[in-house]
Amino acid sequence: MKYDVVVVGGGPSGATAANDLARSGHKVALIDRAGRIKPCGGAIPPRLIRDFQIPDDQLVAKITTARMISPTGRRVDIPIENGFVGMVDREHFDEFLRVRAAEAGAERVTGTYTGITRDKAGTHVHYRDKETGEERVLTTRMVIGADGARSNVARTEIKGGDKIPYVIAYHEIVEAPGPRGDYHPDRCDVVYDGRISPDFYGWVFPHGKSASIGMGSFLREVDLKKATADLREASGLADCKTIRKEGAPIPLKPLDEWDNGRDVVLAGDAAGVVAPSSGEGIYYAMVGGRVAAIAAATKLQTGMIKDLKLARKLFMREHKSVFKILGAMQDAYYKSDERRERFVSLCHDVDVQRLTFEAYMNKELVKARPLAHIKIGIKNLAHLTGLVPATRV
């Protein structure tokens, strides 16, 4: 069989692309290694739930408070007004998305991608079958590379795809029976402390009957497992049963090119679409899968190579400004504990809290309150220039 599109990678991005393409009548194959679970806090915004029709039974928790914790132990509880942060367990959520794609008509293939070749018959995607270990081939017209931050598709097919910067994330899923110590099942804790992560942050995110405890860092010398153990101890979860442990790279910025000008387009982590500062990836991965599907379908219809550019163009049109602002925040506040202390202090501001979570839930910059933006800008400048003390509320 010759496919219209072969999608490499069955995470949220690849599964979304496969689902959209199958529903639009295309012949699609979805290659996934199976058995791999990405370390992830599992937070998803209401807009994702709306845009991608996620049923309520996929949510293992609905979080109504976020707590920011500074290097000195300052705690700022931020209520999430007029909404919530949905939590999913990637072990089950990713499989739900793959099953949905298969029900839409995509053919699931379990194996490991090994490369692409081309001849007069078309583009051939090579993979090693998981069950038999045999090398097999799928012939297709288009390929979507959604195989993660260190994407083999990007490395061999896309200019600059072998140079994407990333942080290493690690987390442990533990049984969490209910409120205990400094842990509460209705609250996400975000820890800005150089002892946990000198250049990113740590997290304690409730997952209903379990919790995700983890951190990330760009620095290779950081002991991720020790930092996570320290975070478990500080949260009162050190003696909880560990269900599983996972580590993986998380990209730091979108690639400049998402296609090879021929028959390949990237999506999700493979394209580098994880939000700076927050490290949020699930929503942006699924949007990346959707725009990659649009680009692939358009190119198949028109035969015009330039239509592959639609994926990056559509994504950046909506999210470039948010990525730019979050990147500036990370550059400004993640460099030292003194800066992290100032960032948490800034989070005391009610306008900061409201605008931050309105933007998070709806995935767009809030423009309705210009005076609030001006006020925040002045306070931000005051903190960065040291005009106010870091410990001032």
Phi, psi and omega in degrees: 000141174256126182268155170287315183219134167251124178259124180259111181112124185249030173284191181305323181291306182296319180295323177294315179300315181296319180296312181298316182293318179296319180294335178270009172095009180273152174276116189231139169242139180242111180266126178219143182289330182068146177087352180259129178240124182282137174296128188196138176296334175085016182277134175227141182275161177305327180297321177299316181300320179289308188294329185245016174048060179271122181290154185297332183288353175276347180271119180273347177196156173236113187267133182245358178218138173244134179246126174263130182239127185267171179301330180271003180092005176299135180240128177238111177273126182246112178289140179265098186279143174059033179171200182198167169256120177280144178242136176234156173260118187300332178303319183264325182295313181298320179293322175303316181293322178293318178297319179298320177297319179295320178295334177281347178124356178287142178270122179275134178233127181257113182178183183246122178300136179237342178162177180231135171233164182220146172206193183296336181281343179138199178262133185242122178262120182263141177210160177256118182297131185293320185286316186259340185078002182282149174280128182228167186223138172242129179265135188211170175264331182219154176232135170249120178268108180232044189255034167092179188297324176256057186299125175288330176295312180297318184300322185261344189242340189241134177301125180082000183290348179262006185237019184289126178285150181206158169258156174264125178253146178218139174212165176233131175267124183234156172291134181227099188291339183158191181303131176197144181055234179259017183255139174223132185290354177254009186227135172269130175254130177242120190253112177260090187210122182299339177287337175268310175215121182284350183216007178217233178204169172249162181217152170228103185244123179291142176233045182077252180278357179224180178213148174259123179237120184195186181197174178214158177200146174279338186278122184291336182281352180288134177273096186297321182291320178294318179299320179292321176298319177297322180292320176298317180297314182295333182271353182081022183244015185298324184266006178287147179296131177274125181273314177199162179230139183214146175220150180190159176282148174235123183293153184258340181201151179296143175294154177287331179236134179247359180220164182259010179069024182210289188210013181229136173223144183264161178210152174067217181302328179299330177267356177086021187267069168244134184294130173299162177071301183274333184072011181294133185228332188296311180299313183291329175296316182290322173297318178300321176295320181293315181288331174294321177296319178298315181297316180296315181295321179294317179295322178297325181283317186266335185075008184264123183302323184300338181290343175294335179292347182301326184302304181292322182298314181293320180296310184291330178302322183266329192241357183301317182296318179296315179299321181295315181293316179295324177296320178294322177297315180297315179298324185281322193247349186263007188276339183202162177294329177297318178291321179296322177299318179295322180297313179296323177299318179298329182291350174295333186293128183298321179296320176300315181298311184293313182293323180299311184280334171296317178294320180296312185292325185256352178058044174205153178293137182274121184247003188285339184236079183299326179295325177295320178297318179296315180300315180296319180300319179294316179295321179298315178297320180297320178291315183293330180267358177079017180289336174240148179291150183297333184268001182284137178277000000 
